[in-house]
Amino acid sequence: MLIRLASSVALMLGLVPHAKAGWIHDVRAPSGALPATSSLRYDTASDVGMPNLDDALLALTDAGSAELDILVLHERLLEADFQQELFLRLRASAPSQLDDAIGSSGNHDDPALLALQRPFLQAVSDSRVITGYRQDLARHRLRVADVQLEKLTLDASGDTPRLRCFLWLTLLPM
């Protein structure tokens, strides 16, 4: 009963559990000045894609798919465990920038959010989540070239502040 209640509360708060999430392979054909890309996108929908990154990478290798360029993590960022770790890291590494951002409008072009971008990217890069992804990628002779974001926002209106942005890792072969 208590577990069901906790799950319901987490879903109402928008803190998405990742028990049934999966990795989906997306390929974008070249268009205009944009090159073709091959990405794995983390999706929190039930029973989609491969359940973990290593399995998704194995499936791509087995299928002889094109090189992998990007890991898309917008939805992974919204999960409670990742949010908690990022806030802990930001509290330790950039407490004044985090406090300023929490007290700001939370809009992506607010100066307080712009000042938080660099510490946020470092917190993401150093996180257990990305460290685990780096290990999976290395087994497949890939490495993280860069952690990138667009439109970092912070919703501090509820009891638990939440960071949101478009988040992805660019990859290169080893």
C-alpha positions as CSV (number, residue, x, y, z in Angstrom):
1,M,0.0,0.0,0.0
2,L,2.8,2.4,1.0
3,I,4.7,1.6,-2.2
4,R,1.6,2.2,-4.4
5,L,1.0,5.5,-2.6
6,A,4.6,6.6,-3.1
7,S,4.4,5.7,-6.8
8,S,1.2,7.7,-7.2
9,V,2.7,10.7,-5.5
10,A,5.8,10.5,-7.7
11,L,3.6,10.4,-10.8
12,M,1.5,13.3,-9.6
13,L,4.6,15.3,-9.0
14,G,5.9,14.5,-12.5
15,L,8.8,12.5,-11.1
16,V,8.9,9.7,-13.5
17,P,10.2,6.3,-12.4
18,H,12.4,4.6,-14.9
19,A,11.5,1.0,-14.3
20,K,9.8,0.5,-17.7
21,A,11.6,3.2,-19.6
22,G,13.6,2.4,-22.7
23,W,16.1,3.5,-25.3
24,I,14.7,4.2,-28.8
25,H,16.9,4.5,-31.9
26,D,16.2,7.5,-34.1
27,V,17.8,8.3,-37.4
28,R,17.5,11.7,-39.0
29,A,18.2,12.0,-42.7
30,P,20.4,15.0,-43.8
31,S,18.4,18.1,-44.7
32,G,19.7,21.4,-45.8
33,A,22.8,22.3,-43.8
34,L,22.1,19.6,-41.2
35,P,24.0,16.3,-41.5
36,A,22.4,12.9,-40.9
37,T,22.4,11.8,-37.2
38,S,21.9,8.5,-35.4
39,S,20.7,8.8,-31.8
40,L,19.4,6.8,-28.9
41,R,16.7,8.6,-27.1
42,Y,15.7,7.8,-23.5
43,D,11.9,7.5,-23.3
44,T,9.9,7.0,-20.1
45,A,6.9,5.5,-21.9
46,S,6.1,2.0,-20.7
47,D,7.7,-0.9,-22.5
48,V,9.3,1.0,-25.3
49,G,12.8,0.5,-26.7
50,M,15.5,-1.4,-25.0
51,P,15.5,-1.3,-21.2
52,N,19.1,-0.3,-20.7
53,L,21.7,1.5,-22.7
54,D,24.1,-1.4,-23.0
55,D,21.3,-3.6,-24.5
56,A,20.4,-0.8,-26.9
57,L,24.0,-0.4,-28.0
58,L,24.3,-4.2,-28.5
59,A,21.1,-4.1,-30.6
60,L,22.6,-1.4,-32.8
61,T,25.8,-3.3,-33.2
62,D,24.0,-6.5,-34.1
63,A,21.9,-4.7,-36.7
64,G,24.9,-3.1,-38.2
65,S,23.4,0.4,-37.8
66,A,25.0,3.6,-38.6
67,E,27.4,5.3,-36.2
68,L,25.8,6.6,-33.1
69,D,26.1,10.4,-32.7
70,I,23.9,11.5,-29.8
71,L,22.3,10.2,-26.6
72,V,19.1,12.3,-25.9
73,L,18.4,12.6,-22.2
74,H,15.6,15.2,-21.9
75,E,13.2,12.7,-20.2
76,R,15.9,11.0,-18.1
77,L,16.7,14.4,-16.6
78,L,13.1,14.6,-15.2
79,E,13.5,11.4,-13.1
80,A,13.7,11.9,-9.3
81,D,17.0,10.1,-8.8
82,F,18.8,12.3,-11.4
83,Q,17.2,15.5,-10.1
84,Q,18.2,14.7,-6.6
85,E,21.8,14.0,-7.5
86,L,22.1,17.1,-9.6
87,F,20.7,19.3,-6.8
88,L,23.2,17.7,-4.3
89,R,26.1,18.4,-6.7
90,L,25.0,21.9,-7.4
91,R,24.5,22.6,-3.7
92,A,28.2,21.5,-3.2
93,S,29.7,23.1,-6.3
94,A,27.7,26.3,-6.9
95,P,25.5,27.1,-3.9
96,S,25.1,30.8,-4.6
97,Q,24.3,30.3,-8.3
98,L,21.7,27.6,-7.3
99,D,20.1,29.9,-4.7
100,D,20.0,32.7,-7.2
101,A,18.3,30.5,-9.8
102,I,15.8,29.1,-7.3
103,G,14.9,32.7,-6.4
104,S,14.7,33.8,-10.0
105,S,11.8,33.6,-12.5
106,G,13.2,30.2,-13.6
107,N,13.0,31.2,-17.3
108,H,15.7,29.9,-19.6
109,D,16.9,33.4,-20.5
110,D,16.9,34.7,-16.9
111,P,20.5,35.8,-15.9
112,A,20.4,33.5,-12.9
113,L,19.7,30.5,-15.0
114,L,22.3,31.5,-17.5
115,A,24.9,31.6,-14.7
116,L,23.8,28.2,-13.6
117,Q,24.4,26.5,-17.0
118,R,28.1,25.8,-16.6
119,P,27.8,24.3,-13.1
120,F,24.8,22.4,-14.2
121,L,26.7,20.9,-17.2
122,Q,29.5,19.9,-14.8
123,A,27.1,18.3,-12.4
124,V,25.5,16.3,-15.2
125,S,28.9,15.3,-16.5
126,D,30.1,14.1,-13.1
127,S,26.8,12.4,-12.2
128,R,26.5,8.6,-11.6
129,V,24.0,8.4,-14.5
130,I,26.5,9.8,-17.0
131,T,29.4,7.9,-15.5
132,G,27.4,4.7,-16.0
133,Y,26.6,5.7,-19.6
134,R,30.3,6.4,-20.2
135,Q,31.1,2.8,-19.1
136,D,28.5,1.3,-21.4
137,L,29.6,3.5,-24.3
138,A,33.3,2.5,-23.8
139,R,32.4,-1.2,-24.1
140,H,31.2,-0.2,-27.6
141,R,34.2,1.9,-28.5
142,L,32.3,5.2,-28.1
143,R,33.1,8.2,-25.8
144,V,31.2,11.3,-24.7
145,A,32.6,14.2,-26.5
146,D,30.4,16.8,-24.9
147,V,27.4,17.4,-22.7
148,Q,25.0,19.9,-24.2
149,L,21.8,21.7,-23.2
150,E,19.3,24.2,-24.5
151,K,16.8,26.2,-22.5
152,L,17.7,25.4,-18.9
153,T,14.7,26.3,-16.7
154,L,14.0,25.8,-13.0
155,D,10.5,25.3,-11.6
156,A,10.7,26.2,-7.9
157,S,7.0,26.7,-7.4
158,G,6.3,23.4,-5.6
159,D,7.9,21.8,-2.6
160,T,10.6,20.2,-4.8
161,P,12.4,22.4,-7.3
162,R,12.9,20.8,-10.7
163,L,15.5,21.5,-13.4
164,R,14.4,21.1,-17.0
165,C,16.1,21.5,-20.4
166,F,16.9,19.8,-23.6
167,L,19.8,17.6,-22.7
168,W,22.0,15.4,-24.9
169,L,25.5,13.9,-25.1
170,T,27.4,14.1,-28.3
171,L,29.4,11.0,-29.0
172,L,32.6,10.1,-30.9
173,P,34.3,6.8,-31.7
174,M,37.3,6.0,-29.5
